[in-house]
């Protein structure tokens, strides 16, 4: 999952992408998802379920 794919899934406009970024950050903090490649730049970050 990426910021863009999550926006598309929930039909959130591009100008609200900071809101999606915040949701992803909160989900990572709460260990619901994790970053696929911690060395990737923020622009290209991908997320996977915590159990993967």
C-alpha positions in Angstrom: 0.0 0.0 0.0 1.2 3.5 -0.7 -0.2 7.0 0.1 -1.6 7.2 -3.4 -3.2 3.8 -3.3 -4.9 4.5 0.0 -6.2 7.8 -1.3 -7.6 6.1 -4.3 -9.2 3.3 -2.2 -11.0 5.8 0.0 -11.6 8.3 -2.8 -9.7 11.1 -1.0 -8.7 14.1 -3.1 -5.0 14.7 -3.8 -5.1 18.0 -1.9 -5.9 16.0 1.3 -2.8 13.7 1.0 -1.3 15.1 4.2 -4.3 13.6 6.1 -3.5 10.2 4.5 0.2 10.6 5.5 -0.9 11.3 9.0 -3.1 8.2 9.1 -0.3 6.0 7.8 2.1 7.4 10.4 -0.3 6.7 13.2 -0.8 3.2 11.9 2.9 2.6 11.9 3.2 4.0 15.4 0.5 1.7 16.6 2.2 -1.2 14.8 -0.8 -2.0 12.6 1.3 -1.7 9.5 5.1 -1.5 8.9 7.3 0.2 6.3 8.2 -2.3 3.5 11.6 -0.7 2.9 12.8 1.6 5.7 15.6 2.9 3.4 13.2 4.3 0.8 12.5 7.9 0.5 9.2 9.2 2.0 7.8 9.9 -1.4 8.1 6.3 -2.4 7.3 4.5 0.9 5.3 1.3 0.8 3.5 -0.2 3.7 2.7 -3.8 4.5 0.6 -5.5 7.3 2.4 -5.9 10.6 2.3 -9.7 10.3 4.0 -9.8 7.0 
